[in-house]
Amino acid sequence: MVLDPRKKVILTITGRDAPGITSSLTAILNRDGVLLLDLEQSVTHGLLSLSMVIQFVGEEGDDKAVLKDLLFKAKELGVALDFTVVDGDEMLRSSNHQFAITLMSDDLQAKHVAAISAVLARRGVNIDSIRKLNERGLFCLEMLTYTSANMDLGALKDELLKVSTRYPTLDIAVQRESLYRRAKRLVVMDMDSTLIQVEVIDELAKRAGVGDQVAAITERAMQGEIGFDESLYERVALLKGLTEADLKHVAEAIPLTPGADILIKTTKRLGYKVALISGGFSYFGDYLKEKLGLHYVYTNQLEIIDGKLTGRVVGPIVNAERKAELLEQIARLEEVPLESVIAVGDGANDIPMLKKAGLGIAFNAKLKTRRAAPAAVNQRTLHSILYLLGITDKDIDEVGRL
């Protein structure tokens, strides 16, 4: 008896991978009355997982003959074949209900996957696929998931955030799976404690002998306890008398954040524009622009007269609101939609910029910034941000060889 044409058959083939398995099985399906509706295949450590969805629309008895031939061929090939009949009118997954969940940890283990999977199960979210993005060990996993119901993304993120609180070394990023996740075109970064490992103003303060005073003001500003403009004026006033030679010395000693060069080189070769928008100072932003080949730099201008700092700032301040405005301005100039913009920062003054971008990332950030940002990454290397775009280590190595 022919299967009800509204029914579909899911074929699942597992076993040791070898050339010719897929071709042999699909050759059997190459008959009148058999429709191939879907096919997915993956190989993990030499083990094959092949799934196909077919539908019989031919003469009576065709279904039994095809399934019999498939089972014989699978036995001959040394693989296991199972089949399941499902309703043909099952709800198809919608792109509006697909999510990409990225997990990162130096100690990524089954307990982390179990905790995340439990949250997804409670919320009726199915895991479609899981793949490792890094090489050498297990550091980063990407889960592609879907649900047949409308999902409150904010609520899902909040629940997953509780998991990351239980496991401090675990980073979890949730994004809607769409073209825009993979089609980013502009990267905007903060400078101090993001692109570089230090706060430049603190390094200048050390040379001026006012390190403790400036560091205290800097911390209060980054925590959002006082206004950025006020704190900047106070700190710069303490730097009066430093020379251009002092600025040069500090600039040449600036340590880049590990992975910064990989992030910039990879995104540039993929056609991205890279911008630096910072509440720091133009002398250092311009230095990094030349060193790293940045496309845009917007920073604050220290007043220098007769080769010495006057303790004043020239022109408008690049504060939190200005950062967000500049991000939009660059996006317009490059004709890039905000959904295709990545913003990265660590301080409270980065929050408006992070919220404005399609993907805003709090990188090794203060608690207030982590809570406000759409995504948070607390890893040693800046290039780990590439994993959020679905870019693998193999992709990075390939781009590096271009």
N, C-alpha and C positions, 0 to 999 in steps of 0.2 A: 504493500500500500504506500503510495507516495505521501511524503510529509505535507502537512498543511502549508501552503505557500506563504502564510503569514509567519511561519516558524523559521528560525535561523539555527544553524548548527555551528557551534564554536569548537574548533579543533585545537587541541593543545599537544604539542610535540616537545618532548624533553629527552636529553641524553648527551653523550659525548659528541661534540661538534666535529664535522668532517665535510669535505667538499662533496657537493652533489645531493645533499639531503633536501634542500628547498626545491631544487629543480626536479627531482624525482617525484616529490609529492604534488607539486603544482602541475606537473604533466598529467597526472591522473585527473586533476580537476579541469583540465582543458577539454571538456566535452560539452556537447549541446545539453542544455537543461541544468547547468550548474553555474551559478553566479558567485564570483569571489567578491565579497563586500568589504573585507578589511584584512590586513596582514601586518603583524609586528614581529620582529625577531631581535633577540639580543644574545650575546655570548658572554658569560662570566667565568673566568678562569677555565676556559675550554669547555664549559657546559652550555649546551644550546637550549634556549627557550623560544619556541616558535608558536605563534598563535594565528589562526586564520578563521574568519567568519564566512560561511558559505550559505547559499540558499538554493534549494532544488525547485525548479520550475518546469521540469520536463515530464516524461512519461512515467507511468506507474512502474515501480521497481528500480528506477534509476538510482534512487537514494541508497537502497541496500547494496547495489552493485558497486557504487562508488565507495561507500564506507568499507565494504569488504576488501576492495583493492587497496585502499589506504592502509588498512590494518596489516595486510600481508606485506606491503612494501615497507612499512615501518619496522616490522619484525626483521625483514631482510637487511635493513639499514642499521639495525641495532639500537633503535630508539623507541621510546614509549609513546603511544598515541592514545589520547582519550578524547571523547566528544560529548558535548552537552547540547541539548535542544533548548532554545529560549524563545520567548514570545517575540515575534517580529515587530510588534508595535511598542517595544520598550522605549522609554523616554531617552532620547539621545542627549549626550552631554552638551552643554551650551558654553560657548567661549566666555560668556558673561559670568560663568560660575567656575572658572578654572583659576587655580592659584599655583604659584611657584613658591616653594618653601625651601630656603637655603639654611643648612646647618653647618656651623664651623666650630671646631674645637681641636686643641692640640691633643686631646685625649678622647676623641669621638668613639663611643662605645654603644653596645646594644641598649644600655639603660637609657641613653639619650633618645634613640630612635623609638624605644618603647613608650617613653613619656610623651613624645610628640604624637605618635600614632594613637595613643589613648585619647588625647585631646581631639584629634580629628574624628575618631570614631564616635565620640560623644556628640559631636556636632554634625554627624551625618556626612562627613567628607571622605570620599574615596581616594586612595593613592593609586594613581594611574601608572607611574613609573618612578624609579629611584636610580640615580646614577652618581658615580663618584667623579668629582671635577678635578681633583688633584692627583699627582703622581706620588709614588713612594710613600706607602702607608695610607692611613685613613684620616683625612683632615676635614674634607668638605663633601657633603652630600647635597644633591638637589632633588627634591620631591616635586613632581608634577601631580597636582590633585584636582579633583572636580567634585561638585555636588549638584544635585538636580534641583535644589531649592535656593532661593535667594539667601545669601550669606552676609551677615554683618561683619565686614572685614575688621572693623575696629574692635569688636568684641572678641573675634578670633585672635587678633594680635595681643590683646590684653591677657587672654588665657595662656597663650604661648609665652608671654613675658613672665608669667608666674613660674613656668618651667625653667626658664633661663635663670630666674632668681634662685631656684633650688640647685642649679648647676652653674656656678659663676664662670666657669671656663667656656660655657656654651653660648654661641651667638645664634640667634634665630631671626631670619628676615622673611617677611611674607609680602608677596607682590601679586597683583593680578597678572595672570599669564596672558599676555597680549603682544601684538606686534611692537608696541612701544617699549616693552621691557627689553627687547633685543635690539631696538633701533635707536639707541641713544646716539647723540651727535655732539654734545657739548658737556665738558667736565669743568665745574667751577669749584675751586678749593680755597679754603682759608690757608694762611701761611703758618703762623706760630702754633706749635704743638700739633700741626696737621701735616703740612708738606715738609716742615722741618721739625726737629725734635725739641727745640728750645723756644722760649719767649725772648725775642730779640731785645725787647726793652729791658728785660732783666739782665741780659748780658751787657748791655750798655751801662746799666746802673752799677754793675760790679766794677766796671772800669772807672766810673765816676765816684765810687766809694759810697754809694747810697743804695746798695743792693737790698737791704732789709726793708727800707721804707717803700721802695718801688714794688718789691715782691708782694708786700702786704696789700697794697692798693690793687695790683694786678689780680690777685686771688679774689678780692671782694668784687671786682668788676666781672670776672669770668663766672662767678656764682650768681651774678645778677643782683647783688646787694646794693650797688650804687650805679648811677648812670655811666655809660661808657664815655660820653663826651667829657664829663666832669673828671673821671678818673684819668683820662688821657692827658688833659691839660695839667693835672696835678703831677703826673709822672714825668712828663716832658720837661716841666719847669725844673725838676731836680737834675736834669741832664745838662743844664747850662754849662758851657765851657768845654765840653768834649770836642775833639778836633776831627777833621775828616780822616786823619790817620787812624784815629780810634775806630771810626765806622768801618774803614777798610779792614782793619785787623779782625773785627767781629764778623764781617761778611765772609772773609776767607776761611773762618773757623766754623761756619754754620754746618751742623750735621743734618743731612737729609734724613727723613724718616725711611727706614728700610722698606724697599719695594716701591719707593716714589719714582725712581727712574724707570722701573719696569712698567708701572701704571701709565706714566706719561708716554713712554716710547710705544707701548702697545696701542693705546687709544689714538695717538697721532697717526700711526701707520694704518689704523682702521678708518681714518678720515675724520676723527673727532677734532674739534677745537678745544684748547685747554686754556682756562682763564684762572688768574689768581686775584681774588678779591679779599683784601685784608685790612684790618684796623691797624696793621703794622706800618712800616715806613718805606717810602719809595726807594731809598738808597738800596735797601735789601731786596725789595721786590724786583727792581730793575736788574740787580745782580743775578737773581734766580731766573729771570726771563731770558737773559743772555746765556746762562749756563745750561738751562733745560729746554730752551726753544719754545717758551710759552707764547701763546698768541695774544693774550690780553693781560694787563696788570693794572689794578686799581688799588692804591694805598694812600696813606697820609703823608704829607710833605713836611719834613722838618725844616725850619728856617736856619740857614747857614749864612753867616756874614763873616767875611775875612777868615774863612776856613774853620770857624767855630760855631757850635750850636748856640742859639740865642735863648733856648728854653721855650720857644714858641712853635706852634704848628701853623703852616700857611694854607689858606683855602678851607673849603668845607670838609668836615670830618666824615670819614668812611665808617659809619656806625651801623647798627643792626638794620635800621630801615633803609639806609643807603645801599647796604649790601644786596638786599632783596631787589631794590630798584635797578642796580647795576646788572644783576643777573638777568632781569627782564630785558634790559637795554641790549645786552650782548646777544641774547636769544633773538631779538628782533633784527639786529644787524646781520646775523648769520641765517636768518629765516628758519630758525629752529623752533618747533613748538615746545612749550614748557614741559610737556610729557616726555620729551627726548633729552631733557637736561638732568645731569647728575650734579648734586651739590654735596660737598664734604666739609665738615667743620667740627670743632670740639667745644666751643664756648656758648654762653647764653646769647651773645651778640650774633651768633650764626643761625639761631632758631628761625627767624623770618625767611632767611635764604633757603634753609633746608626744607621748610614747608612749601616754599614757592616752586621748587623743582619737582619734576616727575619722580625722581628718586633722591630723597634727602637722607644723607647718612651721617649719623653722629659717630665720629671716629675717636675711640679712646676718650670719650667725652665725659664732662661733668654730668652728675645724675640728672639735673634739671634738663639738660640738653638731650640726654638719652630718652627721657620720658616724652619729650615733645617731638622728637624727630620721627619720621616714618620708619626708619631703620637704624639700627645701631650695630657697629662692628668694634669689638674690643680685641683686636689681634695685633701682633707685633709688626706685621708687614702691611703697607698701604695697598699693595697690589692685590690683596685678598678681596678688595672691592670688586675686582673683575669677576669673581665667582658669582656675584649677585646678578650679573648680566648673562650668566650661563656660559661664560668663557672658561675653558679648561686650561690646565697646564700645557697640554699638547698644542692648543691654539696659541698660547703665549709663545711657546718655543718656535712654532711655525712662523709667527709674525716676526719674531726676533731674527729669523734667518733671511727675511726679505731684504 
